[in-house]
Amino acid sequence: MAKIRVLIVDDHAVLRDGIASLLALCDDMEVVGQAADGREALEKAHQLQPDVVIMDISLPIMDGLEATRRIRKENPRAKVLVLTMYENKEYIFSAVKAGASGYVPKKAVAAELVSAIRGLHRDGSFLYPSAARTLIEDYLERSAGDEKDSYHRLTDREREVLKLIAEGRTSREIAELLVVSIKTVLGYRTNIMEKLNIHNRTDLIKYAIRRGLINVDL
């Protein structure tokens, strides 16, 4: 069985040697080279054709993000695992955008780094739990913001109709309550769906629940 070929990129020799010593204990891995800066990382990646590149972000001459972009452009098969002290979402998003397929903070223990390398090589991607949580939280915040913006696009009457639909009222019942025609109610419903980008009654109800427009007794 072919071993996972690993290139270690970090400007601290002690850290590089420590990782190399750790991976030397793994029967399924082989450290094929080391690099101390981004430019050297490009050269070594070209020469050695590693399966996984362990990449620090803060590097001299060329930073890790630019090095990642160039390595991935030259060899899309190579997987870049960012190993960094930074955990904020700006760095995580920047790394993913640059082409990194994995993200692990330097606070991770040795066994977690080994698992990350294997997972990245096997599955094509790996996110440390804290990084995955950061991405999920950001997605949920953005989704909530999008829903809030969409809701503000509704008129007062459209919000009223939305609430009544979510409560299970039929178009005829809504028309009677609001003293309008069924055609008018259907027009409101169409406008609501277009503004919220929702395409069926079930999703309208789910949206209303998320917005807190109706109470759900469990």
PyRosetta script that sets phi, psi and omega in degrees:
from pyrosetta import init, pose_from_sequence

init()
pose = pose_from_sequence("MAKIRVLIVDDHAVLRDGIASLLALCDDMEVVGQAADGREALEKAHQLQPDVVIMDISLPIMDGLEATRRIRKENPRAKVLVLTMYENKEYIFSAVKAGASGYVPKKAVAAELVSAIRGLHRDGSFLYPSAARTLIEDYLERSAGDEKDSYHRLTDREREVLKLIAEGRTSREIAELLVVSIKTVLGYRTNIMEKLNIHNRTDLIKYAIRRGLINVDL")
pose.set_psi(1, 128.7)
pose.set_omega(1, -178.3)
pose.set_phi(2, -66.8)
pose.set_psi(2, 140.0)
pose.set_omega(2, 179.5)
pose.set_phi(3, -81.4)
pose.set_psi(3, 157.0)
pose.set_omega(3, 176.5)
pose.set_phi(4, -77.4)
pose.set_psi(4, 119.1)
pose.set_omega(4, -178.4)
pose.set_phi(5, -86.4)
pose.set_psi(5, 120.8)
pose.set_omega(5, -173.1)
pose.set_phi(6, -118.6)
pose.set_psi(6, 133.5)
pose.set_omega(6, 172.4)
pose.set_phi(7, -111.3)
pose.set_psi(7, 128.2)
pose.set_omega(7, -177.5)
pose.set_phi(8, -104.2)
pose.set_psi(8, 124.0)
pose.set_omega(8, -178.7)
pose.set_phi(9, -122.4)
pose.set_psi(9, 113.4)
pose.set_omega(9, 177.6)
pose.set_phi(10, -163.0)
pose.set_psi(10, 146.4)
pose.set_omega(10, -178.1)
pose.set_phi(11, -84.2)
pose.set_psi(11, 0.4)
pose.set_omega(11, 177.0)
pose.set_phi(12, -105.7)
pose.set_psi(12, 112.8)
pose.set_omega(12, -176.8)
pose.set_phi(13, -61.0)
pose.set_psi(13, -37.6)
pose.set_omega(13, -179.2)
pose.set_phi(14, -61.6)
pose.set_psi(14, -41.9)
pose.set_omega(14, 179.8)
pose.set_phi(15, -67.4)
pose.set_psi(15, -43.9)
pose.set_omega(15, 178.9)
pose.set_phi(16, -58.8)
pose.set_psi(16, -46.5)
pose.set_omega(16, -178.9)
pose.set_phi(17, -64.8)
pose.set_psi(17, -36.7)
pose.set_omega(17, 179.1)
pose.set_phi(18, -64.3)
pose.set_psi(18, -44.0)
pose.set_omega(18, 178.2)
pose.set_phi(19, -65.4)
pose.set_psi(19, -41.0)
pose.set_omega(19, 179.7)
pose.set_phi(20, -61.3)
pose.set_psi(20, -41.6)
pose.set_omega(20, 179.1)
pose.set_phi(21, -65.3)
pose.set_psi(21, -39.1)
pose.set_omega(21, 178.6)
pose.set_phi(22, -63.3)
pose.set_psi(22, -47.9)
pose.set_omega(22, -176.2)
pose.set_phi(23, -71.4)
pose.set_psi(23, -21.9)
pose.set_omega(23, 177.6)
pose.set_phi(24, -66.1)
pose.set_psi(24, -20.2)
pose.set_omega(24, 178.7)
pose.set_phi(25, -81.9)
pose.set_psi(25, -8.6)
pose.set_omega(25, -177.2)
pose.set_phi(26, -97.9)
pose.set_psi(26, 120.6)
pose.set_omega(26, -177.0)
pose.set_phi(27, -65.3)
pose.set_psi(27, -22.2)
pose.set_omega(27, -175.7)
pose.set_phi(28, -99.2)
pose.set_psi(28, 10.5)
pose.set_omega(28, -178.6)
pose.set_phi(29, -129.5)
pose.set_psi(29, 152.6)
pose.set_omega(29, 177.7)
pose.set_phi(30, -142.1)
pose.set_psi(30, 121.1)
pose.set_omega(30, 176.5)
pose.set_phi(31, -81.5)
pose.set_psi(31, 111.5)
pose.set_omega(31, -175.3)
pose.set_phi(32, -92.6)
pose.set_psi(32, -12.5)
pose.set_omega(32, 179.3)
pose.set_phi(33, 179.4)
pose.set_psi(33, 170.1)
pose.set_omega(33, 178.1)
pose.set_phi(34, -135.0)
pose.set_psi(34, 153.5)
pose.set_omega(34, 176.9)
pose.set_phi(35, -143.2)
pose.set_psi(35, 145.6)
pose.set_omega(35, -175.7)
pose.set_phi(36, -103.5)
pose.set_psi(36, -8.7)
pose.set_omega(36, 178.5)
pose.set_phi(37, -150.7)
pose.set_psi(37, 172.2)
pose.set_omega(37, -175.5)
pose.set_phi(38, -64.4)
pose.set_psi(38, -38.9)
pose.set_omega(38, -179.1)
pose.set_phi(39, -66.6)
pose.set_psi(39, -42.3)
pose.set_omega(39, 177.8)
pose.set_phi(40, -65.2)
pose.set_psi(40, -35.0)
pose.set_omega(40, 178.3)
pose.set_phi(41, -60.3)
pose.set_psi(41, -42.3)
pose.set_omega(41, 178.1)
pose.set_phi(42, -61.1)
pose.set_psi(42, -45.3)
pose.set_omega(42, -178.5)
pose.set_phi(43, -63.7)
pose.set_psi(43, -45.7)
pose.set_omega(43, -178.8)
pose.set_phi(44, -67.2)
pose.set_psi(44, -38.6)
pose.set_omega(44, 179.2)
pose.set_phi(45, -63.0)
pose.set_psi(45, -38.3)
pose.set_omega(45, 179.0)
pose.set_phi(46, -68.0)
pose.set_psi(46, -42.4)
pose.set_omega(46, -177.1)
pose.set_phi(47, -73.5)
pose.set_psi(47, -42.4)
pose.set_omega(47, -168.1)
pose.set_phi(48, -97.5)
pose.set_psi(48, -18.2)
pose.set_omega(48, 179.4)
pose.set_phi(49, 49.2)
pose.set_psi(49, 60.5)
pose.set_omega(49, -179.6)
pose.set_phi(50, -71.8)
pose.set_psi(50, 157.8)
pose.set_omega(50, 174.0)
pose.set_phi(51, -81.0)
pose.set_psi(51, -38.9)
pose.set_omega(51, -178.2)
pose.set_phi(52, -131.5)
pose.set_psi(52, 132.6)
pose.set_omega(52, 175.2)
pose.set_phi(53, -111.9)
pose.set_psi(53, 117.8)
pose.set_omega(53, 175.1)
pose.set_phi(54, -86.1)
pose.set_psi(54, 115.1)
pose.set_omega(54, -168.4)
pose.set_phi(55, -122.1)
pose.set_psi(55, 124.3)
pose.set_omega(55, 170.7)
pose.set_phi(56, -81.4)
pose.set_psi(56, 154.7)
pose.set_omega(56, 179.4)
pose.set_phi(57, -84.8)
pose.set_psi(57, -46.0)
pose.set_omega(57, -177.2)
pose.set_phi(58, -84.6)
pose.set_psi(58, 99.5)
pose.set_omega(58, -178.7)
pose.set_phi(59, -131.1)
pose.set_psi(59, 149.5)
pose.set_omega(59, 175.9)
pose.set_phi(60, -76.5)
pose.set_psi(60, 163.6)
pose.set_omega(60, 177.6)
pose.set_phi(61, 68.5)
pose.set_psi(61, -56.2)
pose.set_omega(61, 175.9)
pose.set_phi(62, -142.6)
pose.set_psi(62, 126.7)
pose.set_omega(62, -176.5)
pose.set_phi(63, -70.9)
pose.set_psi(63, 164.9)
pose.set_omega(63, -175.3)
pose.set_phi(64, -63.4)
pose.set_psi(64, -31.2)
pose.set_omega(64, -179.6)
pose.set_phi(65, -68.7)
pose.set_psi(65, -44.2)
pose.set_omega(65, 178.6)
pose.set_phi(66, -66.8)
pose.set_psi(66, -39.4)
pose.set_omega(66, 177.8)
pose.set_phi(67, -62.5)
pose.set_psi(67, -39.9)
pose.set_omega(67, 178.2)
pose.set_phi(68, -61.9)
pose.set_psi(68, -46.7)
pose.set_omega(68, 179.5)
pose.set_phi(69, -56.8)
pose.set_psi(69, -44.2)
pose.set_omega(69, -175.8)
pose.set_phi(70, -72.8)
pose.set_psi(70, -39.6)
pose.set_omega(70, 178.2)
pose.set_phi(71, -63.5)
pose.set_psi(71, -44.2)
pose.set_omega(71, -178.7)
pose.set_phi(72, -67.5)
pose.set_psi(72, -33.2)
pose.set_omega(72, 178.9)
pose.set_phi(73, -68.2)
pose.set_psi(73, -40.3)
pose.set_omega(73, -178.8)
pose.set_phi(74, -76.2)
pose.set_psi(74, -37.6)
pose.set_omega(74, -177.1)
pose.set_phi(75, -139.0)
pose.set_psi(75, 84.4)
pose.set_omega(75, -178.4)
pose.set_phi(76, -58.8)
pose.set_psi(76, -21.0)
pose.set_omega(76, -179.7)
pose.set_phi(77, -71.0)
pose.set_psi(77, -28.9)
pose.set_omega(77, -179.5)
pose.set_phi(78, -69.7)
pose.set_psi(78, 134.2)
pose.set_omega(78, 178.5)
pose.set_phi(79, -102.1)
pose.set_psi(79, 131.9)
pose.set_omega(79, -179.8)
pose.set_phi(80, -103.7)
pose.set_psi(80, 124.0)
pose.set_omega(80, 176.7)
pose.set_phi(81, -107.6)
pose.set_psi(81, 108.5)
pose.set_omega(81, 179.6)
pose.set_phi(82, -75.7)
pose.set_psi(82, 126.2)
pose.set_omega(82, 177.2)
pose.set_phi(83, -120.5)
pose.set_psi(83, 108.4)
pose.set_omega(83, -170.3)
pose.set_phi(84, -145.4)
pose.set_psi(84, 163.4)
pose.set_omega(84, 176.8)
pose.set_phi(85, -84.1)
pose.set_psi(85, -12.4)
pose.set_omega(85, -177.6)
pose.set_phi(86, -89.0)
pose.set_psi(86, 136.3)
pose.set_omega(86, -179.8)
pose.set_phi(87, -126.8)
pose.set_psi(87, 1.1)
pose.set_omega(87, -178.8)
pose.set_phi(88, -73.9)
pose.set_psi(88, 157.8)
pose.set_omega(88, -169.6)
pose.set_phi(89, -65.4)
pose.set_psi(89, -27.4)
pose.set_omega(89, 179.5)
pose.set_phi(90, -61.7)
pose.set_psi(90, -42.5)
pose.set_omega(90, 179.3)
pose.set_phi(91, -69.9)
pose.set_psi(91, -39.5)
pose.set_omega(91, 179.9)
pose.set_phi(92, -63.1)
pose.set_psi(92, -47.6)
pose.set_omega(92, 179.7)
pose.set_phi(93, -63.4)
pose.set_psi(93, -40.3)
pose.set_omega(93, -180.0)
pose.set_phi(94, -63.4)
pose.set_psi(94, -40.3)
pose.set_omega(94, -179.7)
pose.set_phi(95, -65.2)
pose.set_psi(95, -45.2)
pose.set_omega(95, 179.7)
pose.set_phi(96, -64.0)
pose.set_psi(96, -42.3)
pose.set_omega(96, 179.7)
pose.set_phi(97, -63.7)
pose.set_psi(97, -34.3)
pose.set_omega(97, -179.7)
pose.set_phi(98, -72.1)
pose.set_psi(98, -17.2)
pose.set_omega(98, 178.1)
pose.set_phi(99, 118.6)
pose.set_psi(99, 2.6)
pose.set_omega(99, 178.0)
pose.set_phi(100, -65.6)
pose.set_psi(100, 141.3)
pose.set_omega(100, 179.2)
pose.set_phi(101, -105.5)
pose.set_psi(101, -4.2)
pose.set_omega(101, 180.0)
pose.set_phi(102, -149.7)
pose.set_psi(102, 155.6)
pose.set_omega(102, -177.1)
pose.set_phi(103, -146.5)
pose.set_psi(103, 120.4)
pose.set_omega(103, -179.3)
pose.set_phi(104, -136.3)
pose.set_psi(104, 131.0)
pose.set_omega(104, 176.9)
pose.set_phi(105, -77.7)
pose.set_psi(105, 154.5)
pose.set_omega(105, -178.1)
pose.set_phi(106, -69.9)
pose.set_psi(106, -10.6)
pose.set_omega(106, 176.8)
pose.set_phi(107, -76.5)
pose.set_psi(107, -10.4)
pose.set_omega(107, -178.9)
pose.set_phi(108, -62.7)
pose.set_psi(108, 148.9)
pose.set_omega(108, 178.1)
pose.set_phi(109, -81.1)
pose.set_psi(109, 164.9)
pose.set_omega(109, -175.1)
pose.set_phi(110, -54.8)
pose.set_psi(110, -44.6)
pose.set_omega(110, -177.6)
pose.set_phi(111, -62.7)
pose.set_psi(111, -32.8)
pose.set_omega(111, 179.7)
pose.set_phi(112, -70.5)
pose.set_psi(112, -37.3)
pose.set_omega(112, 177.7)
pose.set_phi(113, -65.1)
pose.set_psi(113, -43.4)
pose.set_omega(113, 178.5)
pose.set_phi(114, -61.1)
pose.set_psi(114, -44.9)
pose.set_omega(114, 179.1)
pose.set_phi(115, -62.8)
pose.set_psi(115, -37.0)
pose.set_omega(115, 179.7)
pose.set_phi(116, -64.3)
pose.set_psi(116, -42.9)
pose.set_omega(116, 179.6)
pose.set_phi(117, -62.8)
pose.set_psi(117, -46.0)
pose.set_omega(117, 179.6)
pose.set_phi(118, -64.3)
pose.set_psi(118, -44.0)
pose.set_omega(118, 179.7)
pose.set_phi(119, -63.6)
pose.set_psi(119, -40.0)
pose.set_omega(119, 179.3)
pose.set_phi(120, -64.6)
pose.set_psi(120, -43.9)
pose.set_omega(120, -179.0)
pose.set_phi(121, -68.5)
pose.set_psi(121, -37.2)
pose.set_omega(121, -176.8)
pose.set_phi(122, -79.2)
pose.set_psi(122, -47.4)
pose.set_omega(122, -171.4)
pose.set_phi(123, -103.0)
pose.set_psi(123, -12.6)
pose.set_omega(123, 178.3)
pose.set_phi(124, 93.2)
pose.set_psi(124, -11.3)
pose.set_omega(124, 178.4)
pose.set_phi(125, -158.3)
pose.set_psi(125, 156.0)
pose.set_omega(125, 177.3)
pose.set_phi(126, -158.6)
pose.set_psi(126, 131.2)
pose.set_omega(126, 175.1)
pose.set_phi(127, -125.5)
pose.set_psi(127, 128.8)
pose.set_omega(127, 174.5)
pose.set_phi(128, -60.7)
pose.set_psi(128, 144.6)
pose.set_omega(128, -176.0)
pose.set_phi(129, -48.6)
pose.set_psi(129, -42.3)
pose.set_omega(129, -178.8)
pose.set_phi(130, -67.1)
pose.set_psi(130, -35.8)
pose.set_omega(130, 178.1)
pose.set_phi(131, -69.4)
pose.set_psi(131, -42.0)
pose.set_omega(131, 177.8)
pose.set_phi(132, -61.6)
pose.set_psi(132, -41.7)
pose.set_omega(132, 179.1)
pose.set_phi(133, -63.0)
pose.set_psi(133, -40.5)
pose.set_omega(133, 178.8)
pose.set_phi(134, -61.0)
pose.set_psi(134, -43.7)
pose.set_omega(134, 179.8)
pose.set_phi(135, -65.9)
pose.set_psi(135, -41.1)
pose.set_omega(135, 180.0)
pose.set_phi(136, -65.3)
pose.set_psi(136, -44.8)
pose.set_omega(136, -179.7)
pose.set_phi(137, -62.5)
pose.set_psi(137, -40.0)
pose.set_omega(137, 179.0)
pose.set_phi(138, -65.6)
pose.set_psi(138, -40.6)
pose.set_omega(138, 178.7)
pose.set_phi(139, -62.0)
pose.set_psi(139, -44.0)
pose.set_omega(139, -179.4)
pose.set_phi(140, -65.6)
pose.set_psi(140, -38.2)
pose.set_omega(140, 177.9)
pose.set_phi(141, -63.9)
pose.set_psi(141, -42.8)
pose.set_omega(141, 179.3)
pose.set_phi(142, -65.6)
pose.set_psi(142, -40.3)
pose.set_omega(142, 179.7)
pose.set_phi(143, -63.8)
pose.set_psi(143, -42.3)
pose.set_omega(143, 179.0)
pose.set_phi(144, -64.3)
pose.set_psi(144, -38.8)
pose.set_omega(144, 179.3)
pose.set_phi(145, -66.3)
pose.set_psi(145, -40.5)
pose.set_omega(145, 178.5)
pose.set_phi(146, -63.3)
pose.set_psi(146, -42.4)
pose.set_omega(146, -179.9)
pose.set_phi(147, -65.2)
pose.set_psi(147, -40.1)
pose.set_omega(147, 180.0)
pose.set_phi(148, -62.5)
pose.set_psi(148, -44.4)
pose.set_omega(148, 179.2)
pose.set_phi(149, -63.0)
pose.set_psi(149, -40.7)
pose.set_omega(149, -179.8)
pose.set_phi(150, -64.8)
pose.set_psi(150, -41.0)
pose.set_omega(150, -178.6)
pose.set_phi(151, -62.5)
pose.set_psi(151, -36.6)
pose.set_omega(151, -179.2)
pose.set_phi(152, -69.5)
pose.set_psi(152, -13.0)
pose.set_omega(152, 177.4)
pose.set_phi(153, -79.7)
pose.set_psi(153, -16.5)
pose.set_omega(153, -179.0)
pose.set_phi(154, -77.0)
pose.set_psi(154, 144.5)
pose.set_omega(154, 173.7)
pose.set_phi(155, -76.8)
pose.set_psi(155, 167.6)
pose.set_omega(155, 178.9)
pose.set_phi(156, -59.1)
pose.set_psi(156, -41.1)
pose.set_omega(156, -179.3)
pose.set_phi(157, -67.9)
pose.set_psi(157, -38.7)
pose.set_omega(157, 178.4)
pose.set_phi(158, -65.6)
pose.set_psi(158, -36.3)
pose.set_omega(158, 176.4)
pose.set_phi(159, -65.6)
pose.set_psi(159, -38.5)
pose.set_omega(159, 178.8)
pose.set_phi(160, -64.4)
pose.set_psi(160, -44.3)
pose.set_omega(160, 178.7)
pose.set_phi(161, -64.7)
pose.set_psi(161, -41.3)
pose.set_omega(161, 178.0)
pose.set_phi(162, -57.7)
pose.set_psi(162, -45.6)
pose.set_omega(162, -180.0)
pose.set_phi(163, -62.2)
pose.set_psi(163, -42.9)
pose.set_omega(163, -179.6)
pose.set_phi(164, -66.6)
pose.set_psi(164, -39.2)
pose.set_omega(164, 176.5)
pose.set_phi(165, -61.8)
pose.set_psi(165, -44.0)
pose.set_omega(165, -178.9)
pose.set_phi(166, -64.5)
pose.set_psi(166, -28.3)
pose.set_omega(166, 178.9)
pose.set_phi(167, -78.5)
pose.set_psi(167, -5.1)
pose.set_omega(167, 176.9)
pose.set_phi(168, 96.6)
pose.set_psi(168, 10.1)
pose.set_omega(168, 179.9)
pose.set_phi(169, -71.9)
pose.set_psi(169, 142.6)
pose.set_omega(169, 175.7)
pose.set_phi(170, -80.6)
pose.set_psi(170, 166.1)
pose.set_omega(170, 179.5)
pose.set_phi(171, -61.1)
pose.set_psi(171, -37.4)
pose.set_omega(171, 178.9)
pose.set_phi(172, -65.3)
pose.set_psi(172, -42.9)
pose.set_omega(172, 179.7)
pose.set_phi(173, -64.1)
pose.set_psi(173, -39.7)
pose.set_omega(173, 179.4)
pose.set_phi(174, -65.9)
pose.set_psi(174, -41.3)
pose.set_omega(174, 179.1)
pose.set_phi(175, -60.6)
pose.set_psi(175, -41.5)
pose.set_omega(175, -179.9)
pose.set_phi(176, -68.0)
pose.set_psi(176, -41.1)
pose.set_omega(176, -179.4)
pose.set_phi(177, -65.4)
pose.set_psi(177, -38.3)
pose.set_omega(177, -176.2)
pose.set_phi(178, -94.9)
pose.set_psi(178, -3.4)
pose.set_omega(178, -179.7)
pose.set_phi(179, 57.3)
pose.set_psi(179, 53.3)
pose.set_omega(179, 176.0)
pose.set_phi(180, -137.0)
pose.set_psi(180, 174.2)
pose.set_omega(180, 180.0)
pose.set_phi(181, -81.0)
pose.set_psi(181, 160.1)
pose.set_omega(181, 176.6)
pose.set_phi(182, -62.5)
pose.set_psi(182, -36.3)
pose.set_omega(182, 178.5)
pose.set_phi(183, -59.9)
pose.set_psi(183, -38.8)
pose.set_omega(183, 178.8)
pose.set_phi(184, -66.1)
pose.set_psi(184, -40.7)
pose.set_omega(184, 178.7)
pose.set_phi(185, -62.7)
pose.set_psi(185, -43.9)
pose.set_omega(185, 179.3)
pose.set_phi(186, -63.0)
pose.set_psi(186, -34.1)
pose.set_omega(186, 177.4)
pose.set_phi(187, -66.0)
pose.set_psi(187, -42.5)
pose.set_omega(187, 176.6)
pose.set_phi(188, -60.2)
pose.set_psi(188, -44.4)
pose.set_omega(188, -177.9)
pose.set_phi(189, -61.5)
pose.set_psi(189, -42.5)
pose.set_omega(189, 178.5)
pose.set_phi(190, -62.4)
pose.set_psi(190, -43.3)
pose.set_omega(190, 179.7)
pose.set_phi(191, -62.8)
pose.set_psi(191, -41.8)
pose.set_omega(191, -179.5)
pose.set_phi(192, -61.3)
pose.set_psi(192, -47.2)
pose.set_omega(192, -177.9)
pose.set_phi(193, -63.8)
pose.set_psi(193, -38.7)
pose.set_omega(193, 179.8)
pose.set_phi(194, -66.9)
pose.set_psi(194, -43.7)
pose.set_omega(194, -177.5)
pose.set_phi(195, -68.8)
pose.set_psi(195, -34.3)
pose.set_omega(195, -178.5)
pose.set_phi(196, -93.0)
pose.set_psi(196, -6.1)
pose.set_omega(196, -176.5)
pose.set_phi(197, 57.2)
pose.set_psi(197, 45.1)
pose.set_omega(197, 177.7)
pose.set_phi(198, -118.4)
pose.set_psi(198, 141.6)
pose.set_omega(198, -168.9)
pose.set_phi(199, -119.5)
pose.set_psi(199, 4.2)
pose.set_omega(199, 176.3)
pose.set_phi(200, -154.0)
pose.set_psi(200, 165.1)
pose.set_omega(200, -175.4)
pose.set_phi(201, -63.7)
pose.set_psi(201, -38.8)
pose.set_omega(201, -178.8)
pose.set_phi(202, -60.0)
pose.set_psi(202, -44.6)
pose.set_omega(202, 179.8)
pose.set_phi(203, -69.3)
pose.set_psi(203, -29.7)
pose.set_omega(203, 175.0)
pose.set_phi(204, -63.3)
pose.set_psi(204, -42.3)
pose.set_omega(204, 179.9)
pose.set_phi(205, -65.0)
pose.set_psi(205, -43.8)
pose.set_omega(205, 178.7)
pose.set_phi(206, -60.6)
pose.set_psi(206, -40.9)
pose.set_omega(206, 178.9)
pose.set_phi(207, -62.7)
pose.set_psi(207, -45.2)
pose.set_omega(207, -179.1)
pose.set_phi(208, -62.0)
pose.set_psi(208, -37.3)
pose.set_omega(208, 178.4)
pose.set_phi(209, -65.5)
pose.set_psi(209, -46.0)
pose.set_omega(209, 179.1)
pose.set_phi(210, -60.9)
pose.set_psi(210, -36.4)
pose.set_omega(210, -179.5)
pose.set_phi(211, -78.3)
pose.set_psi(211, -8.8)
pose.set_omega(211, -179.7)
pose.set_phi(212, 76.3)
pose.set_psi(212, 23.0)
pose.set_omega(212, -179.2)
pose.set_phi(213, -76.6)
pose.set_psi(213, -25.0)
pose.set_omega(213, 177.2)
pose.set_phi(214, -134.9)
pose.set_psi(214, 155.4)
pose.set_omega(214, 178.7)
pose.set_phi(215, -96.3)
pose.set_psi(215, 141.7)
pose.set_omega(215, 178.0)
pose.set_phi(216, -117.7)
pose.set_psi(216, 117.0)
pose.set_omega(216, 179.5)
pose.set_phi(217, -86.5)
pose.set_psi(217, 123.6)
pose.set_omega(217, -179.7)
pose.set_phi(218, -93.8)
pose.dump_pdb("model.pdb")
